[in-house]
Amino acid sequence: MTMTLFSKIILKLVCSMMLIAPFFVSGQTDQHRRGLKDYYKGYFPVGVAVTPRQLADSAQKNFILKHFNSLTAENAMKMAPIHPKENSFFWTDADAIVNFAQQYKLKLRGHTLCWHNQTPRWMFYDQAGNLVSKEVLLQRLKAHIYAVVGRYKGKVYAWDVVNEAVADEPDRMFRNSLWYQICGEDYIFKAFQYAHEADPKAILFYNDYNTEYPRKREHIYQLLKKMRDAGIPVHAVGLQAHWSITNPSKQELESTIMRYASLGIKIQITELDVSIYAKDSDSASGFTPEREQQQAAQYLSIFKAFREHRKQIHGVTFWNLSDRYSWLDNFPVRGRKNYPLLFDAELQPKKAYWEVVNF
């Protein structure tokens, strides 16, 4: 049978469409398939703070595996939850997170070994209700760190060893916690020593917030320098990065990164979120179009700085999965909802997400 000219033309068109169709399909599929971690594969790991309940929920589990390749336990490894009594440990929640990370070959950060909050009362007091001596407190700290770090040796690659030890007040170096009142600054040095002894291969972090505020930044820098000069095994600094739509500026962030990097240590962004409120006291709540745009612009600025300083930034971790839940909800203003993350309450990408990945 002889094909007509018209038939030949139609056949060629069909063949051409078959050849180019996969490109359109693969483009759509690729955008749907790629997660946040994939866009930053050549830059740094992208992590998230999680709870065991989230890992057990199939939708949230799949969401985590799509977008993140590093995990941090939001609360399960803090001292009070994991070590509620001197001779009693609660391993269940922390073990669940560790096992999940092992199963899916995700990096895992430990958070946190020593902090002024969420420390059980027994750590500081004897049976008579009196504050313990420096020697007793350091021994208890050592036993805690040996137990926790030792249990997860080889599975947790990095630890936030000491959290928020530097004061917020510009005229004070150290936070006046019970740790400091009993031990002075020695508890900071000893905590790093104990953690290194328990797992010599773990990367050890000092972790804090407001790290880009000039006076506090300098105090943290001086603490890190003193430890480095004394041979204390502090390998990295964690910038918590609880930021807002108005701060920090890109210049402030870059200055902070370079200041800490000059010490020859690693830098990670450990608890990232961007509040939609410019001030803690803002009473007008709601995720308005204006705030949505401001948040997107701030995330764009932040991640542009991260990419430009990829040699200094060794990881970025978000503090919570999505706007469904954030530690900023009801804090510091009761009844006020915050929307500080890249995904909405339905786990869908927000405008800020596309600003972060489209580069």
C-alpha positions as CSV (number, residue, x, y, z in Angstrom):
1,M,0.0,0.0,0.0
2,T,1.4,3.3,-1.0
3,M,1.3,6.1,1.7
4,T,-0.1,9.4,0.6
5,L,1.9,12.5,1.1
6,F,-0.6,13.6,3.9
7,S,-0.1,10.2,5.7
8,K,3.7,10.6,5.6
9,I,3.5,14.1,7.1
10,I,1.2,12.8,9.9
11,L,3.6,9.9,10.6
12,K,6.6,12.3,10.8
13,L,4.7,14.5,13.2
14,V,3.8,11.6,15.4
15,C,7.4,10.3,15.5
16,S,8.7,13.8,16.3
17,M,6.2,14.2,19.2
18,M,7.3,10.8,20.5
19,L,10.9,11.9,20.5
20,I,10.4,15.2,22.3
21,A,7.6,14.1,24.7
22,P,10.0,12.4,27.2
23,F,11.9,15.7,27.6
24,F,8.7,17.4,28.8
25,V,7.6,14.5,30.9
26,S,11.1,14.1,32.5
27,G,11.2,17.8,33.3
28,Q,7.9,17.7,35.1
29,T,8.8,14.4,36.9
30,D,12.2,15.7,37.8
31,Q,10.8,18.8,39.6
32,H,8.2,16.7,41.3
33,R,10.8,14.1,42.4
34,R,13.7,16.3,43.5
35,G,13.7,17.4,47.1
36,L,15.5,20.2,48.9
37,K,18.5,18.0,49.6
38,D,18.9,17.3,45.8
39,Y,19.1,20.9,44.9
40,Y,21.9,21.4,47.4
41,K,23.7,18.1,46.7
42,G,26.8,19.9,45.6
43,Y,26.8,22.4,48.5
44,F,26.0,20.9,51.9
45,P,23.7,18.4,53.7
46,V,20.2,19.7,54.4
47,G,18.8,18.5,57.7
48,V,15.7,18.8,59.9
49,A,14.8,18.4,63.6
50,V,12.4,15.5,64.1
51,T,10.4,13.6,66.6
52,P,9.8,9.8,66.7
53,R,6.1,10.4,66.0
54,Q,6.9,12.2,62.8
55,L,9.1,9.3,61.6
56,A,6.3,6.8,62.4
57,D,3.8,8.7,60.3
58,S,4.0,7.5,56.6
59,A,3.3,10.9,55.0
60,Q,5.8,12.8,57.2
61,K,8.3,10.0,56.8
62,N,8.2,10.1,53.0
63,F,8.4,13.9,53.2
64,I,11.5,13.7,55.3
65,L,13.2,11.2,53.0
66,K,12.4,13.3,50.0
67,H,13.7,16.6,51.2
68,F,16.4,15.9,53.9
69,N,19.6,13.8,54.2
70,S,20.4,14.8,57.8
71,L,18.4,14.6,61.1
72,T,18.6,16.1,64.5
73,A,16.6,15.0,67.5
74,E,14.4,17.9,68.5
75,N,14.2,16.9,72.1
76,A,14.8,13.2,72.5
77,M,18.6,13.5,73.2
78,K,18.4,16.5,75.6
79,M,19.5,15.7,79.2
80,A,16.1,15.7,81.0
81,P,14.3,13.5,78.5
82,I,17.1,11.0,78.1
83,H,18.5,10.9,81.6
84,P,15.6,11.8,84.0
85,K,17.1,10.2,87.1
86,E,20.7,9.7,88.0
87,N,20.6,5.9,87.5
88,S,17.9,5.8,84.9
89,F,18.0,6.5,81.2
90,F,15.1,6.6,78.7
91,W,16.5,5.5,75.4
92,T,13.3,4.7,73.5
93,D,12.8,7.9,71.6
94,A,16.4,8.6,70.8
95,D,16.9,5.0,69.7
96,A,14.0,5.3,67.3
97,I,15.6,8.3,65.6
98,V,19.0,6.7,65.5
99,N,17.6,3.5,64.0
100,F,15.7,5.5,61.4
101,A,18.8,7.3,60.4
102,Q,20.8,4.1,60.2
103,Q,18.0,2.4,58.1
104,Y,17.9,5.1,55.5
105,K,21.6,6.1,55.6
106,L,20.9,9.6,56.8
107,K,23.5,11.7,58.7
108,L,22.6,12.3,62.3
109,R,23.5,15.1,64.7
110,G,23.3,14.8,68.4
111,H,21.6,17.6,70.4
112,T,22.5,18.5,73.1
113,L,24.8,17.2,75.9
114,C,25.0,20.2,78.2
115,W,22.5,23.0,78.4
116,H,21.1,25.3,81.1
117,N,17.5,24.3,80.1
118,Q,16.0,20.8,80.2
119,T,18.6,19.7,82.8
120,P,17.0,17.4,85.4
121,R,17.1,18.8,89.0
122,W,19.1,15.8,90.3
123,M,22.1,16.9,88.3
124,F,22.6,20.0,90.5
125,Y,21.3,19.0,93.9
126,D,22.1,16.3,96.5
127,Q,19.5,14.3,98.4
128,A,19.3,17.0,101.1
129,G,18.4,19.6,98.5
130,N,21.7,21.4,98.6
131,L,23.8,22.3,95.5
132,V,26.5,19.8,94.8
133,S,30.2,20.6,94.7
134,K,32.0,21.3,91.5
135,E,33.7,17.9,91.6
136,V,30.4,16.1,92.0
137,L,28.7,18.0,89.2
138,L,31.6,17.4,86.8
139,Q,31.6,13.7,87.6
140,R,27.8,13.6,86.9
141,L,28.3,15.4,83.6
142,K,31.1,13.0,82.6
143,A,29.0,10.0,83.4
144,H,26.1,11.4,81.4
145,I,28.2,12.2,78.3
146,Y,30.0,8.9,78.4
147,A,26.7,7.1,78.5
148,V,24.9,9.0,75.8
149,V,27.8,9.5,73.4
150,G,29.1,6.0,74.1
151,R,25.7,4.5,73.2
152,Y,25.6,6.2,69.8
153,K,29.3,6.1,69.0
154,G,29.7,5.7,65.2
155,K,26.1,6.5,64.6
156,V,26.0,10.1,65.5
157,Y,28.6,12.0,63.5
158,A,28.4,15.3,65.3
159,W,27.3,16.6,68.8
160,D,26.1,19.9,70.1
161,V,28.2,19.5,73.2
162,V,27.5,22.8,75.0
163,N,24.5,24.9,74.1
164,E,24.0,28.6,74.8
165,A,26.7,29.1,77.5
166,V,27.4,32.7,76.4
167,A,25.3,35.5,78.0
168,D,22.9,37.7,76.0
169,E,23.9,40.8,78.1
170,P,26.6,42.8,76.4
171,D,28.6,43.4,79.6
172,R,28.6,39.7,80.6
173,M,30.7,36.9,79.1
174,F,28.9,33.8,80.4
175,R,25.3,32.9,81.2
176,N,24.8,32.8,84.9
177,S,23.4,29.3,84.9
178,L,23.8,26.7,87.7
179,W,26.5,25.1,85.6
180,Y,28.5,28.4,85.7
181,Q,27.7,29.2,89.3
182,I,29.1,25.8,90.5
183,C,31.9,25.2,88.0
184,G,32.8,28.5,86.3
185,E,33.8,28.1,82.7
186,D,35.5,24.8,83.4
187,Y,32.2,22.9,82.7
188,I,32.4,24.0,79.1
189,F,36.0,22.8,78.6
190,K,35.3,19.5,80.5
191,A,32.2,18.7,78.4
192,F,34.2,18.8,75.2
193,Q,37.0,16.8,76.8
194,Y,34.5,14.1,77.9
195,A,32.7,14.0,74.6
196,H,36.0,13.6,72.7
197,E,37.0,10.8,75.0
198,A,33.7,9.0,74.5
199,D,33.9,9.3,70.7
200,P,37.2,10.5,69.3
201,K,35.8,10.6,65.8
202,A,32.7,12.8,66.5
203,I,32.7,16.4,65.3
204,L,32.1,18.5,68.4
205,F,30.1,21.8,68.3
206,Y,29.5,24.8,70.4
207,N,25.9,25.9,69.6
208,D,24.2,29.2,70.2
209,Y,21.7,31.8,69.0
210,N,22.1,35.5,68.2
211,T,25.6,34.6,66.9
212,E,25.5,37.4,64.4
213,Y,24.9,40.1,67.0
214,P,28.3,41.9,67.2
215,R,28.9,41.8,70.9
216,K,27.7,38.3,71.5
217,R,29.5,37.2,68.3
218,E,32.7,38.5,69.8
219,H,32.2,36.8,73.1
220,I,31.5,33.5,71.3
221,Y,34.6,34.0,69.2
222,Q,36.7,34.7,72.3
223,L,35.4,31.5,74.0
224,L,36.1,29.4,70.9
225,K,39.6,30.9,70.5
226,K,40.4,30.3,74.1
227,M,39.4,26.7,73.8
228,R,41.3,26.2,70.5
229,D,44.4,27.8,72.0
230,A,44.2,25.5,75.0
231,G,43.9,22.4,72.9
232,I,40.2,21.7,73.8
233,P,38.6,19.6,71.1
234,V,36.0,22.0,69.8
235,H,35.8,21.4,66.1
236,A,32.9,23.5,65.0
237,V,30.3,26.2,65.8
238,G,26.6,25.9,65.3
239,L,24.7,29.0,64.4
240,Q,21.1,28.3,65.5
241,A,19.7,30.8,63.0
242,H,16.4,31.6,64.6
243,W,16.0,34.6,62.4
244,S,13.2,36.9,61.1
245,I,12.0,38.6,58.0
246,T,14.1,41.7,58.9
247,N,17.4,40.2,60.3
248,P,20.1,39.3,59.8
249,S,21.1,41.3,56.7
250,K,23.3,39.4,54.1
251,Q,26.2,41.5,55.1
252,E,25.8,40.7,58.8
253,L,25.5,37.0,58.0
254,E,28.6,37.0,55.8
255,S,30.6,38.9,58.4
256,T,29.6,36.3,61.0
257,I,30.6,33.4,58.8
258,M,34.0,34.8,58.1
259,R,34.7,35.8,61.7
260,Y,34.1,32.2,62.9
261,A,35.8,30.7,59.9
262,S,39.0,32.6,60.7
263,L,39.4,30.2,63.7
264,G,39.8,27.3,61.3
265,I,36.7,25.6,62.5
266,K,33.6,24.2,60.7
267,I,30.3,26.1,60.6
268,Q,26.8,24.7,60.5
269,I,23.4,26.3,60.5
270,T,21.8,24.1,63.1
271,E,18.3,25.4,63.8
272,L,17.1,27.5,60.9
273,D,13.7,29.2,60.7
274,V,12.6,32.6,59.6
275,S,9.8,34.2,61.7
276,I,7.2,36.2,59.8
277,Y,7.2,38.8,62.7
278,A,9.8,41.6,62.6
279,K,9.5,42.0,66.4
280,D,8.8,39.6,69.2
281,S,6.0,41.9,70.3
282,D,4.2,42.1,67.0
283,S,0.5,41.7,67.8
284,A,-1.0,41.7,64.3
285,S,-0.8,38.0,63.4
286,G,-1.3,36.2,60.2
287,F,0.5,35.0,57.1
288,T,-0.3,38.0,55.0
289,P,0.8,38.4,51.3
290,E,3.2,41.1,52.5
291,R,4.8,38.8,55.1
292,E,4.9,35.9,52.6
293,Q,6.9,38.1,50.2
294,Q,9.2,39.4,52.9
295,Q,9.9,35.8,54.1
296,A,10.6,34.6,50.6
297,A,13.0,37.5,50.0
298,Q,14.8,36.8,53.3
299,Y,15.2,33.1,52.6
300,L,16.6,34.0,49.2
301,S,19.2,36.4,50.8
302,I,20.1,33.8,53.4
303,F,20.6,30.9,51.0
304,K,22.5,33.1,48.6
305,A,25.0,33.8,51.4
306,F,25.2,30.1,52.2
307,R,25.9,29.1,48.6
308,E,28.5,31.9,48.2
309,H,30.3,30.6,51.4
310,R,29.9,26.9,50.6
311,K,33.5,26.3,51.7
312,Q,32.7,27.5,55.2
313,I,29.2,26.1,55.6
314,H,29.2,22.3,56.3
315,G,25.5,21.8,56.8
316,V,22.1,23.5,57.1
317,T,19.4,22.1,59.4
318,F,15.8,23.4,59.7
319,W,14.2,23.5,63.1
320,N,10.9,21.6,62.4
321,L,9.4,20.2,59.3
322,S,6.7,22.6,58.2
323,D,4.3,25.3,59.3
324,R,2.0,22.6,60.7
325,Y,4.0,22.8,63.9
326,S,6.8,25.1,65.0
327,W,8.4,25.7,68.4
328,L,7.6,29.4,67.6
329,D,3.9,28.9,67.7
330,N,2.6,30.6,70.9
331,F,6.1,31.9,71.6
332,P,6.9,34.6,72.6
333,V,3.2,35.7,72.1
334,R,0.6,33.3,73.4
335,G,-2.0,32.5,70.8
336,R,0.1,33.7,67.9
337,K,0.8,31.3,65.0
338,N,4.1,31.5,63.2
339,Y,4.8,30.3,59.7
340,P,8.6,30.2,59.7
341,L,9.5,27.3,57.4
342,L,9.6,26.5,53.7
343,F,6.6,24.2,53.7
344,D,3.0,25.0,54.7
345,A,0.8,23.0,57.1
346,E,-0.1,20.6,54.2
347,L,3.6,19.9,53.6
348,Q,3.4,21.9,50.3
349,P,6.2,24.2,49.1
350,K,5.7,27.9,49.9
351,K,7.0,30.8,47.8
352,A,10.1,30.9,50.0
353,Y,10.9,27.3,49.0
354,W,11.0,28.2,45.3
355,E,13.3,31.1,46.0
356,V,15.7,28.8,47.8
357,V,15.8,26.1,45.1
358,N,15.6,28.2,41.9
359,F,19.2,29.3,41.5
